[in-house]
Amino acid sequence: MTLKNTMRCLAAAAAAVLLTGATLAAPVRYVCDISEAVVYQISGRTKKAMPDAELIAIGDPFEPGGYFAKLMPPHVRKPAIAFFSGTGEFIKTVSINAQTAEETRVIVSPHGTRLLISNLNGEYASWDAYSFPALKRLASTPESVVWSMGPFWLDEDRFICTVYSEAQKKRNMPDEASKGYSQAEIFNIASQTFTPLQKHSLTDEYYVTGVQGGLIRMTRYYVKDAAHWASGFGGYEGDGEVFGELVYRWDPEWEAYPGWETPKDLFTLETGEKPQAFLVSGAQRKKLNIKVSSDGMYYWFIADRNTNAELQDEEPAVYIFNSVGAIVTRAPLEEGTRVYSVSFSPEERVLLVDYGYADSPAEHIYDLYRSDSGMKHIQSLRLADGNFFWLDSWRLAYTKMNIEFKRPSGKTGYALDAVVYDSAVDLFETLQGGDERTDFRVTGVLEDGSILIEKDSVESPEEWSRPEKHRRTTITYEPPAAG
């Protein structure tokens, strides 16, 4: 064998050894510690924590269907997202095109069976839809979705987003990137197509800002003349001729409950010292002669075709807007109902409507509605004393009348119980129950979630009419577990 052939054989043998070593090398995988919210990289016998990989729940935060974490250089060679099951087992990684974690967004569908993963390019992005937990790519959008506005899931198969197009262009715009128009469009994963929900015109365009219970919130920017787009924004003390207003549309496929009919009337609201409601028809709006009430945080009015001739298609309902005039929700009412006040649980999951019939709180009826179910009625409550105190998005503590024990005299005429109501499962739990000689009133909730309860007692029922005989103490009570 010549020297040249010998060298070739040695080189081939060395390559085979390297190839065999690569084949036998253990693949990189990941594990997560759910209790500590830590992600680890496993390579061979080496296990190291990924310090910047935030573990995020998929689906219900109390019972997640899975988790994911963004993996970014220098801790990994290429950016990716690691996915895990609900018990923490590693599923797989999905490669992403991003330089930082902030450049990639993962948006989970309402029931956690679909994921959207973004591919950012400047101000716009394309979005890939995946099934979960199989992580099969189902569809991809064009690279025309406005990055800062959505998308927002409507159900497990559809989402809405703001789509930019230069099919028509604004006149005299100094910035090439803003010459086109934006509008609201619904993407269907099965058909992989967009359907416009709210089209732009030459004098207005639309940006989607949120979705809740069939309501799709948008900001409408408009000009009186198409030549005015280049003048700049005229709101918030600006001197331009481009203006904005908060509007909404209904999801055309939304069905809150059997027999649901989508309201035909649309409204906008101007807040302030003299709030004004408007009836919207296309790009036009008309002032409504209707009373708008406010508590400083929310504004509301009752729309009823029986009391307002301009509302020909409106069944009785209360429309609620926030302090800047964005619609929060709509709740159906019985004809002739008066609304005394409205409030929400944290994250606006549950609406609490006070139908005030008299000055005494005990005479008021408080109805609760779920915002994620088209304002489906959950329960009617009566407040015997004090206020309602929210423990979280679903549970509230309050003072309830106990009609088993009638007072010879007293403020309510009956004993008082300290109660927690869980609207997620429609469950009442009595924390402390009153009797002939004792009342329990909920007076507040501490930062740690503990419930403050005032115990008011007498030695005999006859002493209820003598305030000096009452003995009052405060109890701190740990809240019961949710559900």
C-alpha positions in Angstrom: 0.0 0.0 0.0 1.4 3.4 -1.0 1.8 6.2 1.5 -0.9 8.1 -0.2 -3.4 5.2 0.2 -2.4 4.7 3.8 -3.1 8.4 4.6 -6.5 8.1 2.9 -7.4 5.0 4.9 -6.4 6.7 8.2 -8.5 9.8 7.3 -11.5 7.7 6.5 -11.2 5.8 9.7 -10.9 9.0 11.7 -14.0 10.3 10.0 -15.9 7.1 10.8 -14.9 7.5 14.5 -16.1 11.1 14.6 -19.4 10.1 12.8 -19.9 7.3 15.3 -19.2 9.6 18.2 -21.8 12.1 16.9 -24.3 9.4 16.4 -23.9 8.1 19.9 -23.9 11.6 21.5 -27.0 12.1 23.6 -29.5 14.6 22.1 -30.2 17.8 24.0 -33.5 17.8 25.8 -35.2 19.8 28.5 -37.0 19.2 31.7 -38.9 21.6 33.9 -39.5 21.7 37.7 -43.1 23.0 37.9 -43.0 23.7 41.6 -39.9 25.8 41.3 -40.8 27.1 37.8 -37.3 26.2 36.5 -36.2 24.8 33.1 -33.2 22.6 32.8 -31.2 21.6 29.8 -30.0 17.9 29.7 -27.1 16.9 27.6 -25.6 13.5 28.3 -25.0 13.5 32.1 -25.0 17.3 32.3 -27.9 19.1 33.7 -27.9 22.9 33.9 -30.6 25.5 34.7 -31.7 27.9 32.0 -31.7 31.2 33.9 -33.7 33.3 31.5 -36.2 30.7 30.5 -39.5 31.8 32.1 -41.9 28.9 32.5 -45.4 29.9 31.3 -48.6 27.9 31.7 -50.8 26.9 28.8 -54.6 27.0 29.4 -56.0 27.2 32.9 -53.3 28.7 35.3 -54.7 26.5 38.1 -54.8 23.3 36.0 -52.5 23.9 33.1 -52.6 21.7 30.1 -48.9 22.3 29.5 -46.1 24.8 29.7 -43.6 26.5 27.5 -40.4 28.5 27.8 -38.5 30.6 25.3 -34.8 29.5 24.9 -32.5 32.2 23.7 -28.8 32.6 23.1 -26.2 32.5 24.6 -27.8 29.7 26.6 -28.7 27.8 23.4 -27.2 27.9 19.9 -30.4 28.8 18.1 -33.6 30.4 19.5 -36.4 28.0 20.2 -39.4 27.4 22.4 -39.5 24.3 24.6 -42.9 22.8 25.3 -43.9 20.6 28.2 -46.9 18.5 29.2 -49.2 19.5 32.1 -47.1 17.3 34.4 -43.8 18.7 33.2 -42.6 16.1 30.7 -40.7 17.5 27.7 -42.6 17.3 24.4 -40.4 19.0 21.8 -38.8 22.3 20.8 -40.0 24.6 18.0 -37.4 26.8 16.3 -38.1 30.5 16.1 -36.7 33.4 14.1 -36.0 36.0 16.8 -33.0 37.8 18.4 -34.7 38.3 21.8 -37.4 36.7 23.8 -39.5 39.9 23.4 -39.5 39.5 19.6 -41.5 36.2 19.8 -45.0 35.9 21.2 -47.0 32.8 22.0 -50.7 33.2 22.2 -52.8 30.3 23.6 -56.3 29.6 22.5 -59.2 29.7 25.1 -59.1 26.0 25.8 -55.4 25.5 25.3 -55.7 23.2 22.2 -54.1 25.7 19.7 -51.1 28.0 19.8 -50.0 31.0 17.7 -46.3 31.7 17.4 -45.1 34.9 15.7 -42.5 35.6 13.1 -41.6 39.3 13.4 -40.4 41.4 10.6 -40.3 45.1 11.5 -43.8 46.3 12.5 -45.5 43.3 10.9 -45.5 39.6 11.5 -46.7 36.3 10.2 -48.2 33.8 12.6 -48.0 30.0 12.7 -50.8 28.1 14.2 -50.0 24.8 16.0 -52.1 22.1 17.6 -51.3 21.3 21.3 -49.9 19.0 22.7 -49.1 17.4 19.3 -47.5 20.7 18.1 -48.4 20.0 14.5 -48.3 23.2 12.4 -51.8 23.8 11.0 -51.6 27.1 9.2 -49.6 30.3 8.6 -50.7 33.8 7.9 -49.2 36.2 5.4 -46.6 38.6 6.8 -49.1 41.5 7.1 -50.4 41.3 10.6 -49.7 44.4 12.7 -47.4 43.2 15.5 -48.6 45.5 18.2 -52.4 44.7 17.7 -53.3 41.1 18.5 -54.0 38.5 17.3 -56.9 37.6 19.6 -58.5 34.2 19.7 -62.3 34.0 19.0 -62.5 30.2 19.6 -60.3 27.2 19.0 -60.3 27.6 15.2 -60.5 31.4 14.6 -58.6 34.5 15.6 -58.9 38.2 14.8 -56.1 40.5 14.0 -55.2 43.9 12.4 -54.1 43.4 8.8 -52.1 46.0 6.9 -52.4 46.4 3.2 -51.2 48.8 0.5 -53.8 47.9 -2.0 -55.0 51.4 -1.5 -52.7 54.1 -0.3 -53.1 57.3 1.7 -52.2 60.5 0.0 -49.2 62.7 0.8 -47.8 60.5 3.5 -44.2 61.3 4.3 -43.5 57.8 5.7 -43.4 55.0 3.2 -44.3 52.4 5.9 -47.6 54.1 6.8 -49.0 54.7 3.3 -51.4 51.7 3.5 -54.5 51.0 5.5 -55.3 48.7 8.4 -58.5 46.8 9.0 -59.9 44.0 11.2 -59.9 40.5 9.7 -60.8 37.1 11.1 -58.5 34.2 10.2 -59.9 30.7 9.9 -57.3 28.0 10.6 -59.2 25.2 8.7 -59.6 27.2 5.5 -56.4 29.2 6.0 -58.2 32.4 4.9 -58.9 35.9 6.1 -62.4 37.3 6.2 -62.8 41.1 6.8 -64.9 42.0 9.8 -64.4 45.8 9.6 -63.1 47.1 6.3 -61.2 50.4 6.0 -62.3 53.2 3.7 -60.4 56.1 2.2 -61.2 58.1 5.3 -60.9 55.6 8.2 -59.1 52.5 9.3 -59.4 50.0 12.2 -57.1 48.4 14.8 -58.2 45.5 16.9 -57.5 46.1 20.6 -59.2 43.2 22.4 -61.8 40.5 22.6 -64.2 39.5 25.4 -67.3 37.4 25.3 -68.2 37.9 21.6 -67.3 41.6 21.7 -64.4 42.7 19.5 -63.0 46.0 20.6 -61.3 48.3 18.0 -59.9 51.8 17.7 -61.1 53.6 14.6 -58.9 56.4 13.2 -60.6 58.7 10.7 -60.3 62.0 8.8 -62.9 64.2 7.2 -61.0 64.4 4.0 -58.7 61.7 2.6 -56.0 64.3 2.0 -55.7 65.0 5.7 -53.9 61.7 6.7 -50.5 63.4 6.6 -51.6 66.2 9.0 -51.0 63.9 12.1 -53.2 63.0 15.1 -55.6 65.7 16.3 -56.6 64.2 19.6 -54.9 64.7 23.0 -54.2 68.3 22.2 -52.6 67.5 18.9 -53.1 70.0 16.0 -53.6 67.4 13.3 -56.8 66.3 11.5 -56.6 62.6 12.2 -59.0 61.6 15.0 -59.7 58.4 16.9 -62.6 56.8 18.7 -63.2 53.5 20.5 -65.7 51.2 18.7 -66.7 47.5 18.7 -68.3 44.8 16.6 -69.8 41.5 17.5 -68.2 38.2 16.5 -70.6 37.0 13.7 -70.3 33.4 14.9 -70.7 34.1 18.6 -73.5 32.3 20.4 -73.5 33.1 24.0 -76.3 30.7 24.8 -79.1 28.8 22.8 -81.4 31.3 21.2 -78.8 34.1 21.4 -79.4 36.9 18.8 -76.6 39.3 18.0 -77.6 42.9 18.9 -78.1 45.0 15.8 -77.5 48.4 17.5 -73.9 49.6 18.1 -72.9 52.4 20.4 -69.9 54.6 21.3 -69.6 56.7 24.4 -67.9 60.0 25.2 -66.9 60.1 28.8 -66.3 63.1 31.1 -68.5 65.4 33.2 -71.3 65.2 30.7 -71.0 61.7 29.1 -72.8 61.2 25.9 -73.9 58.0 24.2 -74.1 57.7 20.4 -75.8 55.3 18.1 -73.4 54.0 15.4 -74.5 53.3 11.8 -71.5 52.6 9.5 -69.2 55.6 9.8 -71.9 57.8 11.1 -72.9 58.3 14.7 -76.0 59.9 16.2 -76.5 61.4 19.6 -78.9 59.5 21.9 -81.2 61.1 24.3 -80.4 58.6 27.0 -79.2 58.8 30.6 -75.6 57.8 31.2 -74.7 56.9 34.8 -71.2 56.7 36.2 -69.3 55.9 39.4 -66.0 57.4 38.2 -64.6 54.0 37.1 -67.4 52.8 34.8 -70.2 54.3 32.8 -73.4 52.6 31.9 -76.7 53.2 30.3 -79.8 51.1 29.6 -80.8 50.6 26.0 -84.4 49.5 25.5 -86.5 49.9 22.3 -89.6 50.2 24.6 -88.3 53.4 26.1 -86.3 54.9 23.2 -87.8 55.1 19.8 -84.4 55.3 18.1 -83.5 51.8 19.3 -85.9 49.7 17.1 -84.0 46.4 17.5 -82.7 46.6 21.0 -83.9 44.3 23.7 -83.5 45.7 27.3 -79.8 45.6 28.2 -77.3 47.6 30.2 -74.2 48.6 28.3 -71.1 49.2 30.3 -68.0 51.2 29.3 -64.7 51.9 31.1 -63.4 55.4 32.1 -61.9 56.0 28.6 -65.0 55.0 26.7 -64.1 51.4 25.7 -67.0 49.0 25.9 -66.6 46.4 28.7 -69.7 44.4 28.3 -73.5 44.2 27.7 -75.8 42.4 30.0 -79.5 41.6 29.3 -82.1 43.1 31.7 -85.8 42.5 32.4 -88.0 45.2 31.1 -88.4 48.2 33.3 -85.3 47.3 35.5 -83.3 50.1 37.1 -79.6 49.8 37.5 -78.2 51.3 40.7 -74.5 50.5 40.2 -72.2 48.1 38.4 -68.8 46.6 39.4 -66.4 43.9 38.4 -64.3 41.2 39.9 -60.5 41.4 39.2 -59.7 41.0 35.5 -63.4 41.7 34.8 -64.3 38.0 34.9 -67.6 38.6 36.8 -70.0 41.5 36.5 -72.0 42.5 39.6 -75.1 44.6 38.9 -77.0 46.3 41.7 -80.7 46.7 41.1 -81.5 49.3 43.7 -85.2 49.3 44.7 -84.8 51.1 48.1 -82.3 52.9 50.2 -81.5 49.9 52.4 -78.8 47.6 51.1 -80.9 44.6 52.2 -83.6 45.6 49.7 -81.2 45.6 46.8 -80.8 42.6 44.4 -77.3 41.9 43.1 -77.0 39.8 39.9 -73.8 38.2 38.9 -72.9 37.5 35.2 -69.9 35.7 33.6 -68.1 37.8 31.1 -66.6 34.8 29.3 -70.1 33.3 28.7 -71.8 36.2 27.0 -72.9 37.6 30.4 -74.7 34.5 31.3 -76.5 35.0 34.6 -74.9 33.1 37.5 -76.7 34.0 40.7 -78.7 36.7 42.5 -77.5 37.8 45.9 -78.8 40.0 48.7 -76.3 41.9 50.9 -77.4 42.1 54.5 -74.8 44.7 55.6 -71.6 46.4 54.5 -70.1 45.6 51.1 -68.9 42.8 48.8 -65.2 42.0 48.9 -63.6 40.2 46.1 -61.0 37.6 47.0 -60.0 36.8 43.4 -61.5 36.8 39.9 -64.3 34.5 40.9 -64.9 34.6 44.7 -66.3 37.3 47.0 -66.9 37.5 50.7 -70.0 39.3 52.1 -72.5 39.4 54.9 -75.6 37.3 54.3 -78.9 37.3 56.1 -79.7 34.1 58.1 -83.5 33.8 58.1 -83.4 30.8 60.5 -82.8 33.1 63.4 -85.2 36.1 63.7 -84.2 39.0 66.0 -86.7 40.4 68.5 -85.2 43.7 67.3 -82.1 44.7 65.3 -80.8 46.2 62.2 -81.8 43.5 59.8 -84.4 41.6 61.9 -82.4 38.4 61.3 -79.0 36.9 62.3 -76.0 37.6 60.0 -73.6 35.1 58.5 -70.1 35.7 57.1 -70.1 33.9 53.7 -67.9 33.3 50.7 -69.5 32.8 47.3 -67.5 31.1 44.5 -69.1 32.1 41.2 -66.9 29.7 39.2 -68.7 26.7 40.6 -71.9 28.4 42.1 -71.0 27.5 45.6 -71.8 29.2 48.9 -69.6 28.5 52.0 -70.5 29.9 55.4 -67.4 31.0 57.3 -69.1 31.9 60.5 -72.9 31.5 61.1 -75.0 33.7 63.3 -77.6 32.6 65.8 -80.0 34.0 68.4 -77.1 35.7 70.2 -74.4 36.3 67.6 -73.9 38.1 64.3 -70.9 37.9 62.0 -70.2 40.6 59.5 -67.5 40.7 56.7 -65.7 44.0 57.1 -62.7 43.7 54.7 -60.0 41.6 53.1 -56.3 42.0 53.9 -53.5 42.0 51.3 -52.6 38.4 52.1 -56.2 37.4 51.3 -57.3 36.9 54.9 -60.9 37.9 55.6 -61.8 40.3 58.4 -65.0 39.4 60.3 -66.6 41.3 63.0 -68.3 39.2 65.7 -71.2 41.0 67.4 -72.7 39.1 70.4 -75.1 39.6 73.3 -75.9 37.4 76.4 -79.6 37.2 75.6 -81.7 38.0 72.5 -83.5 40.8 74.4 -80.2 42.8 74.5 -80.0 43.3 70.7 -82.0 46.5 71.2 -79.4 47.8 73.7 -76.1 48.8 71.9 -74.2 49.1 75.2 -74.7 45.4 75.8 -73.1 44.4 72.5 -69.6 42.8 72.6 -67.7 43.2 69.4 -64.4 41.5 68.4 -62.6 41.1 65.1 -61.7 37.7 63.7 -59.1 37.1 60.9 -60.2 34.2 58.8 -58.2 32.2 56.3 -60.2 32.0 53.0 -61.3 28.6 51.9 -59.7 27.0 48.8 -61.1 27.9 45.5 -63.6 25.4 44.0 
